[in-house]
Amino acid sequence: MRNAFSRPTRAAIAALMAMASLPLAPADAGTVTGAATEWTQLLNNSELVSLVGQSAEQINNQVTQITQLAEQIQNQLKIYENMLQNTLTLPSQIWGQVEDDLNQLRTLVNQGQSIAFSMGNADDVLRQRFQSFAAFKSGLANGDSFSSSYETWSDTNRDTIAATIKAAGLTADQFSSEEATMGQLRSMSESAVGQMQALQVGHEIAAQQVAQTQKLRGLVSQQITMMGAWYQSEQAAKDLAQSRREKFFNATPPSTSGGQMMEPRW
């Protein structure tokens, strides 16, 4: 993929990566869409394509990191569960580590949602800017766009987490922000039952995130491959057209010497 896109400008990289790194909530999507429209209007087509390609590579690496961190948190929470089974309650020092892990897990969930929005938005922008991109076969089932696929992924991920939290007798609002999460965890730390409940919910959400981010990584990778194929086909068409123009204008004109002398006939 790195060979398919030319190097973007520093300003262009900063623009999209700033957007991609934001932990977005669903309510924030409209605002960010407006901001994205503004910066894409400042870029020419070449810069836009380069920008999206570079960003997609970095986002793909970020998804991998999220998956690895979610796996680490999942394993660590299981260790805490085993420790709690052998003690009445986890000591405050250990519980502090639990709180950090669960809060980091909440951050990872938000980052995954942000990535899905950013990549879906990139798909929308390219489709609006390039007719050939909109017509390019993506390889997705049923002719779906990547934008709609990311939206489906995001909805599924959010609903799955909400169902897990609800099954534990909690609400999504209690884990919607860092302040709310830490407050709820402090409340649950007061009893062994509350601690175990928090650990079990966290472990299940971590396991879900491992599975979901693997799906997200597959979607991002497929989109990167498709964008690379489209860009190469566009570049090949441009190169062919340029070659034909050069051949036409550089062609040797036909000779005007020789042939039959034109003479008047009476």
C-alpha positions in Angstrom: 0.0 0.0 0.0 2.8 2.4 0.7 3.9 2.2 -2.9 0.4 2.9 -4.1 0.1 6.4 -2.6 2.5 9.3 -2.9 3.8 11.1 0.3 1.2 13.6 1.6 1.9 17.0 3.0 2.5 17.5 6.7 -0.6 19.7 7.0 -2.7 17.1 5.3 -1.5 14.3 7.6 -2.1 16.4 10.7 -5.7 17.2 9.5 -6.9 13.6 9.2 -4.9 12.0 11.9 -6.3 14.7 14.4 -9.8 13.7 13.3 -9.0 10.0 13.5 -7.5 10.1 17.0 -10.6 11.7 18.5 -12.6 9.4 20.9 -16.0 10.1 19.3 -19.4 9.5 20.7 -22.4 9.0 18.4 -23.7 12.4 19.2 -20.4 14.0 18.0 -20.6 12.5 14.5 -22.4 15.4 12.9 -20.0 18.0 14.2 -17.0 16.1 13.0 -18.6 15.4 9.6 -18.8 19.2 9.1 -15.2 19.7 10.1 -14.1 16.9 7.8 -15.9 18.5 4.9 -14.1 21.8 5.5 -10.6 20.3 5.5 -11.2 18.1 2.5 -12.3 21.1 0.5 -8.9 22.6 1.1 -7.1 19.7 -0.5 -6.7 18.9 -4.2 -7.4 15.4 -5.4 -3.8 14.2 -5.3 -3.4 15.4 -1.7 -6.7 13.9 -0.6 -5.9 10.4 -2.0 -2.4 10.5 -0.5 -3.8 11.7 2.8 -6.4 8.9 3.1 -3.8 6.3 2.1 -1.3 7.3 4.7 -3.9 7.6 7.4 -5.4 4.2 6.6 -2.0 2.6 7.1 -1.6 4.3 10.5 -5.1 3.4 11.5 -4.6 -0.2 10.6 -1.6 -0.3 13.0 -3.7 1.4 15.6 -6.4 -1.3 15.3 -3.7 -3.9 15.9 -2.6 -2.1 19.0 -6.1 -1.9 20.3 -6.6 -5.6 19.8 -3.4 -6.4 21.7 -4.2 -4.1 24.6 -7.7 -5.6 24.9 -6.2 -9.1 25.0 -3.8 -7.9 27.8 -6.6 -6.4 29.8 -8.7 -9.5 29.3 -6.0 -11.7 30.7 -5.2 -9.4 33.5 -8.8 -9.2 34.7 -8.9 -13.0 34.7 -6.0 -12.9 37.1 -7.8 -10.5 39.3 -10.8 -12.7 39.3 -8.7 -15.7 40.5 -7.2 -13.5 43.2 -10.6 -12.4 44.4 -11.8 -15.9 44.7 -9.0 -16.6 47.2 -9.6 -13.4 49.3 -12.5 -11.6 50.8 -11.8 -8.4 48.8 -9.0 -7.1 46.7 -6.8 -4.6 48.5 -7.0 -1.0 47.5 -3.7 -1.1 45.7 -4.8 -4.0 43.5 -8.2 -2.5 43.0 -6.6 0.7 41.8 -4.9 -1.3 39.1 -8.3 -2.8 38.2 -9.8 0.6 37.9 -7.0 1.7 35.6 -7.4 -1.4 33.4 -11.2 -1.0 33.1 -10.9 2.7 32.4 -8.3 1.9 29.7 -10.8 -0.6 28.3 -13.4 2.1 28.0 -10.9 4.3 26.1 -10.1 1.4 23.7 -13.9 1.0 23.0 -14.1 4.7 22.2 -11.0 4.5 20.0 -12.5 1.6 18.0 -15.7 3.6 17.5 -13.7 6.6 16.4 -11.7 4.6 13.9 -14.9 3.1 12.4 -16.3 6.6 12.0 -13.1 8.0 10.5 -12.7 5.3 7.9 -16.4 5.4 7.0 -16.1 9.2 6.6 -13.1 8.7 4.3 -15.1 6.4 2.2 -17.9 9.0 1.9 -15.5 11.7 1.0 -13.8 9.7 -1.7 -17.1 8.7 -3.2 -18.3 12.3 -3.3 -15.0 13.6 -4.9 -14.3 10.8 -7.4 -17.0 9.2 -9.6 -14.6 6.4 -10.5 -14.2 5.5 -6.8 -17.9 5.4 -6.3 -18.2 3.0 -9.3 -15.2 0.9 -8.3 -16.1 -2.7 -7.2 -15.3 -2.9 -3.5 -15.7 -6.6 -3.0 -18.2 -6.2 -0.2 -21.2 -8.5 -0.1 -24.5 -7.2 -1.4 -22.9 -4.1 -2.9 -22.6 -2.4 0.5 -20.3 0.5 0.9 -17.5 0.6 3.4 -19.3 3.5 5.1 -22.4 1.5 5.8 -20.3 -1.5 6.8 -18.5 0.6 9.4 -21.8 1.9 10.7 -23.1 -1.6 11.1 -20.0 -2.6 12.9 -20.2 0.4 15.2 -23.9 -0.2 16.0 -23.3 -3.9 16.7 -20.3 -3.2 19.0 -22.2 -0.6 20.9 -25.3 -2.7 21.3 -23.3 -5.8 22.4 -21.5 -3.8 25.1 -24.9 -2.2 26.3 -26.4 -5.7 26.5 -23.5 -7.0 28.6 -23.7 -4.1 31.0 -27.5 -4.4 31.2 -27.2 -8.1 32.0 -25.1 -7.2 35.1 -27.9 -4.8 36.3 -25.9 -1.7 35.3 -26.6 1.0 32.8 -24.5 2.3 29.9 -24.5 5.7 31.4 -22.5 4.4 34.4 -19.6 3.7 32.0 -20.1 6.5 29.4 -17.3 8.7 30.6 -14.2 8.5 32.7 -15.8 10.3 35.6 -18.9 8.1 35.6 -16.8 5.0 35.2 -14.4 5.8 38.1 -17.3 6.7 40.3 -19.1 3.5 39.6 -16.0 1.4 40.2 -15.3 3.1 43.5 -18.9 2.2 44.5 -18.4 -1.4 43.4 -15.1 -1.7 45.2 -16.9 -1.6 48.6 -17.8 -5.3 48.5 -16.5 -8.5 47.2 -19.7 -9.0 45.2 -19.3 -5.6 43.6 -15.7 -6.2 42.8 -16.4 -9.6 41.2 -19.3 -8.1 39.2 -17.0 -5.3 37.8 -14.3 -7.9 36.9 -16.7 -10.2 35.2 -18.3 -7.4 33.2 -14.9 -6.0 32.3 -13.6 -9.4 31.3 -16.6 -10.0 29.0 -16.4 -6.6 27.4 -12.6 -7.1 26.8 -13.3 -10.4 25.2 -15.9 -8.8 23.0 -13.5 -6.0 22.0 -10.8 -8.5 21.0 -13.3 -10.2 18.6 -14.8 -6.9 17.4 -11.5 -5.2 16.7 -10.3 -8.2 14.8 -13.4 -7.7 12.6 -12.6 -4.0 12.4 -9.0 -4.8 11.4 -10.3 -7.0 8.6 -12.6 -4.3 7.3 -9.8 -1.7 7.4 -7.4 -4.0 5.6 -10.0 -4.7 2.9 -10.7 -1.0 2.5 -6.9 -0.3 2.2 -6.5 -3.0 -0.4 -9.5 -1.7 -2.4 -8.3 1.9 -2.3 -4.9 0.9 -3.4 -6.3 -1.1 -6.4 -8.5 1.8 -7.3 -5.7 4.3 -7.1 -3.4 2.1 -9.2 -6.1 1.7 -11.9 -6.7 5.5 -11.9 -2.9 6.1 -12.2 -2.6 3.5 -15.0 -5.4 5.2 -16.9 -3.8 8.6 -16.5 -0.4 7.3 -17.6 -1.9 5.6 -20.7 -3.7 8.9 -21.6 -0.5 10.9 -21.1 1.5 8.4 -23.2 -1.0 8.6 -26.1 -0.9 12.4 -26.0 2.9 12.5 -26.1 2.9 10.0 -28.9 0.4 12.0 -30.9 2.2 15.4 -30.5 5.7 13.9 -30.9 4.9 11.9 -34.0 6.9 12.7 -37.1 4.7 14.4 -39.7 4.4 12.7 -43.1 6.9 13.7 -45.7 5.9 16.3 -48.3 8.7 15.5 -50.7 8.5 13.0 -53.7 5.3 12.0 -55.4 3.9 13.2 -58.7 4.5 16.7 -59.8 1.3 18.6 -60.2 1.3 20.2 -63.7 -1.4 21.9 -65.6 -3.1 19.8 -68.3 -4.5 21.5 -71.4 
